[in-house]
Amino acid sequence: MRKHFLILFLALIVLNTINAQTRGTKVGYIDMEYILQNVPNYAEATIQLEQKAQKWKQEIEAKKIEINKTKDALTAEKPLLTKGLIEERELEIKFLENEMLDFQQKRFGANGDLIIQKSVLVKPIQDQVFTAVQDIAEAKKYDFIFDKSSDLTMLFAAKRFDISDQVLRVLNRSEKREQLTKKQLEAQQAKESKEDAIEDNPFLSERQKILDEKKAARDSILANRKLEQEKKKADFEERRQKILSDREAKKNGTVSDLSKKEDTKETNINTNKEAAKSVTDDAKQKQLDAKAKTLEDRKKTIEDRKKALEEKRIKILQERDSIKKAREEQLKLKQ
């Protein structure tokens, strides 16, 4: 019985070995610098740290300026000072220089504040990256995963083995999940499963890539159309303002600043094209002026008619009143 178990155990070992050899070694790599640059929290903290570093550099520069001023003052006053005073000033300058070097070492040295704060900033994100890498390695059966940005020398690495984007996706998912409700979490997990299925299937991944490219191209075309429409609208408004400004200037007998600027601009571009546009604009403006004049004439005619009718009505009323008064006087005379 034991012999049968031993044979079965040895057979399983041989099968696993053959399976591993057949499958081959699966290798991947990450780019830690690329991942850190695309983590929002790290980017924000890096900006704050850079602002601190700039402030420290300004303080060091201020100390250098103070030391140079002290040196220049000593050089100018040296002929008038005693040997003891000169030595005292030189000791003061030496003290200021040592103080500046100590401050510089404290902020930017090998164990300075900048290095320490960078380590504190990177450590939590590195831990998350390592956890994500382990999860991906276990789920997708990777044998080795390297860090491209580490001291390990990688003379060549094919892009298809780069799993940095997968790690970023895992980090972003973890951050989003903390802010979702139960229902939203279920929808998010379904979406993530679909993304993983697409990524694992080369055909679906390529198809999704093509769809994304088409969508990006379509969005770009729509954006360009919108920009062209806005540009045309702005050009039309600019021309309209110029025409109104020129008209106002002609009334006042002066040339507006806007007209001067436009004239200067027109001399630097194609004269024939601008002339054609100007003719078209003038024709449109004449049509508008003609329509406006027609409307004004109609309005004036209607007002004149109203005025004539009102005058006629008043005249009739006056005549009726005079007739009525005449009749009343006749009746009085008869009585």
Salt bridges, closest charged atoms under 4 A:
GLU77 OE1 - ARG89 NH1 3.19
GLU97 OE2 - LYS71 NZ 2.84
ASP113 OD2 - ARG107 NH1 2.49
ASP127 OD2 - LYS123 NZ 3.20
ASP143 OD1 - ARG23 NH2 3.53
ASP162 OD2 - LYS159 NZ 3.23
GLU192 OE2 - ARG173 NE 3.84
GLU192 OE1 - ARG177 NH2 2.29
GLU195 OE1 - ARG173 NH2 3.02
ASP196 OD1 - ARG173 NH2 3.22
GLU199 OE2 - LYS140 NZ 3.59
GLU199 OE1 - ARG169 NH2 2.19
ASP200 OD1 - LYS140 NZ 3.26
ASP219 OD2 - LYS215 NZ 3.27
ASP235 OD2 - LYS231 NZ 3.35
GLU237 OE2 - ARG240 NH2 2.93
GLU238 OE2 - LYS265 NZ 3.72
ASP246 OD2 - LYS242 NZ 2.97
ASP281 OD2 - ARG239 NE 3.21
ASP289 OD1 - ARG247 NH2 3.74
GLU310 OE2 - ARG313 NH2 2.70
